[in-house]
Every structure is written in C-alpha cells, then in structure tokens.
Amino acid sequence: MPKRPWLVTLLALTVLMLTVYNAVRFWTVLTQWDFLLARMPNPGVPYIAATGLFWTLGLAGVTLNLWFGFKWVRSSTAFVLSLYLSYYWLDRFLFSAQPRANALFVLGATILYCLFIALVLNLPGSRKFFDRKKRVL
C-alpha cells in the first residue's frame, strides 16, 4: 500500500473537521429542536437539520475518499468542496441576520482554501498516490 502524502493527510483531516462540525450542528438541532423552534427565525430549524445531515454525509464521503485514495478522489473532492463553499456563501448572504464585518477576511480565506485544495490534489506526490491506488483496486 502506498504511503499517503502529508498534504493529502492534512486535507483529509481538514475535511474531517468540517464533517464533525456539521455532525455536531445536526445533533444539536435534533436535541434542542423545541428550544430552537420557539426562537429561530427563517430559514428555520428543519433547514439547519437538513443541511447539517447533508453536509455530514457528503463531507464524510470526501474524507474517506481522501484517506483511502479512491480513484475518483480528485473529481469528487473538488466537486463536493466547491458545492460546500458555494453553500456557505449563499447561506451567508441569504440568511444572515446582519451584514458581517469580516466578509473580506472570509473571502480571502476561501480563496486560500481553494488554492490549497487545488495544490494538494495536483501535486506530483498526490497524483502518484491516487494513481497507484487505481492500479491496486
């Protein structure tokens, strides 16, 4: 079995953190449903529960793809993380109660994260790891 490159491991752990965040978000909504329902404006508690579950499952798949280096990892990772970042910005603009002062900082962080993802998925060591995994499976 080929050794996983350090940056692929780092990306997998980063995606795992997003997965855990969304799982905690989903679990919190389930355990505090009545409390949140009484105090939550639009889009509401079902929206938070549905998106929390959706992103937990989707990002868990990306984490497993990165960890095991399945053959479709590069395209699936780019696709799901692009969807997640799009969701984050749409959610921020459509459902945020007030404009946030840190928008420029978060935009810069988003761009840097996208560059990091592209770099990790396209480095020669990563490509070699994913290509070897194709032949092994």
Residue, then its C-alpha position, 0 to 999 in steps of 0.5 A: m500500500p502506498k504511503r499517503p502524502w502529508l498534504v493529502t493527510l492534512l486535507a483529509l483531516t481538514v475535511l474531517m473537521l468540517t464533517v464533525y462540525n456539521a455532525v455536531r450542528f445536526w445533533t444539536v438541532l435534533t436535541q434542542w429542536d423545541f428550544l430552537l423552534a420557539r426562537m429561530p427565525n427563517p430559514g428555520v430549524p428543519y433547514i439547519a437539520a437538513t443541511g447539517l445531515f447533508w453536509t455530514l454525509g457528503l463531507a464524510g464521503v470526501t474524507l474517506n475518499l481522501w484517506f483511502g485514495f479512491k480513484w475518483v478522489r480528485s473529481s469528487t473532492a473538488f466537486v463536493l468542496s466547491l458545492y460546500l463553499s458555494y453553500y456557505w456563501l449563499d447561506r451567508f448572504l441569504f440568511s444572515a441576520q446582519p451584514r458581517a464585518n469580516a466578509l473580506f477576511v472570509l473571502g480571502a480565506t476561501i480563496l486560500y482554501c481553494l488554492f490549497i485544495a487545488l495544490v494538494l490534489n495536483l501535486p506530483g506526490s498526490r497524483k502518484f498516490f491516487d494513481r497507484k491506488k487505481r492500479v491496486l483496486 
